[in-house]
Amino acid sequence: MALAVKRDAGMNVPAFRLWVEGRPEHERWELLDGEPVLMAPPRERHQRIVMNLAGRLDALAEPRGCRAMPGLAILSDAMDDFAPIPDVVVRCGPPLPDGYATDPLLVAEVLSPSTVSLDRGRKFDFYRTVPSLKVLLIVYSDETRVELWRREAEDWSGTALSLDGTVALPELDGAVPVRDIYRGLTS
């Protein structure tokens, strides 16, 4: 005899937004597959990579009226049970009234060993549903490697870059040397 188990319907974005408002300010929560997930404090190496990348991206974005920021949740009409918070988001247009962006141009995820499968799996699939997103960067924290994914029409193509590579960003009229992303870190 087979036993069917009913999966609880997860939280959608509006319910999550209400729920997270009641959480303490110091907590950072993402919504992944309808489940609120508390984000652990990142390691110093991770944060150094984020700061290096955000600074370089912001310098390219600002002349275009855009900005690079950490900590924004991304929303997509295609998936109402996701509100992930990537490490860096580049977006243009007026400032947001809240921390939820529907119009990112570029998203960067800095991988931690414990989050690799999630970041390269379900989150990667989610980001590809965001119509405005043109570039997705997957940055490894445990090795000097950056994956550059770019939307081309309705498909995505990827390139892996090593320490001597350069992240070409014609969307921002510039580029970021991979070496600069890992500046200040040994090996």
N, C-alpha and C positions, 0 to 999 in steps of 0.2 A: 504494500500500500504506500502510495506517495503522499507526502505531507507538504502542503503548500504553506509557505510562510509569507505573510503580507509585510512588505517593507513599508515602514512609516513614510508618509509623504514628507519630504524635507521642507525646510523653510524656503520661502521665496524672498526676493530682494526687499519688497516692502515690509514684510514681517521682520526680516533681519535688521533693517534700518531702525525700526522701532525698538527691537530687542537690544541692539547694541548701544542705543542712546542711554540706557539704564546702566551700562557697564562703567566701571571706574575709568577715568581719563587715561591712566597709564597703561591700560590693557589695549592690545591691538588684535583685532579679530578680522578674519576673512570668512567669506561664505564660499564653501567648496562643495559642490554636489548637494546643496541643500542643508549642509551641516556647518554650524559655526565652528571655526578652528582658531584657537588662541595661538598667536605667533610667539615663539620663544625669542628672547633677546638674541640678536645676532652676535657672532664673534667679532673681535676687533679686526681681523683680516677681512672678513666679509664687509664690514663697514668702511674700511679704507678703500676697498674696491668701489663700493657704492659712491663714496665721496669723490674719488678721482673721476669716475665716469660721469656723475652728475655735473661736476664742475666743467668738464670738457664739453659735454652736450649743451649745457646752459650757455656757454660762450658762443657756440654755433647757433643756438636757437634764438637768443635775444635779438640780434639784428633783424630777424624775420618777424618779430612781434610774438615770439613763442617763448616758452620757458621749460626747463627741466626741473622736476621736483620728485622727491621721494614721498611715499606714504599715501598716494591717492588710490582709491579703489576704482576698478574698471568695471563698467556695466555694458551688457550687450542685450539688445532686444531678443536675440536668438536663444539665449539661455538665461531664464529668470531665476535660476538657483545658484548663480555664481556671482561673487563680488570679490575677486582676488585683489591683493595689494602687491603689485610688483615693486621691485627695488627702486626703479627710476621710470618716470613717465615724462615724455615730451608732448606737450599739447599747445595749441595756439588758441587765440580767441580771448574773450573776456574772462576774468577770474571766475572761478566756480563759487556758488553760494554755499557749497558743502564739500565734502571730500570725495565725491563720486563723479568720475569722468566717463562720458560716453563717446568722447571724440579724441582719443590719443592718436598721435602721429607715430610715436615710437614707444615701445615698452622694452625694458631691460630687466631680466631676472638674473640675479647673481646666485648661482647654485651653491647650496650647502650639501655636504655628503648625505645628510638625512632627508633632504627634500628633492634630490635629483629626479626620482621617478615621478613624483607629482608635478614638478615644474616642467619636465620635458614631456609629460603625458597629458593629463586632463587640463592643466592650465594652458599648455601649448595649444591644445585643441580649442579651448575657449577663446583665447586671444585671436585666433584666426577667424572667429565669427564677428569680430568688431570691424564694421565697414571702413572706418576712418584709419585703421591701423595699417601702416605701410611697412614698418620695420620692427622686427622682434630680435632682440639680442639675448643670447644665452651666454652668460659669462661664468666660467668655472672658477671657484675659489680655491680649489686644491691643486690646480695646475694652470699654466698660462695658456689658456685656450678660450677663444670667443667664437661662437657660432652666430653668423649674420644671416638672418632669414628676411627675405624681402618679398612682398606681394607683387606679383606680375600678372596683371589682368585678374583672373579668378583662381590662380594657382600661386603657390609659394615655392621659392627656390632658396637653398641654403648653401653657405660656404663656411668652412672651418678656417680660422686664422690662428697663427701661432705668435710668439713674442715679436717677431720681426714684421708681422703683417700690419695692415691698416684697414680700419673699418671705414669704407667709403660711404658717405652719406650725402648723395646729391639732393635729397629732400631738404637738407639743411645747408646746402652749398658748401660742404666741407668734409672733413675726415677726422678720425681719431686714431692715432697710432695705438696699437695694442699695448705697446710698452708703457704708454701713459696711463692706461687703465690700471696697471700693476705697479705704478710708481710708488716707491717707498717700502716695497715688500721684498723680502729675500726669498728666492726660489719659489 
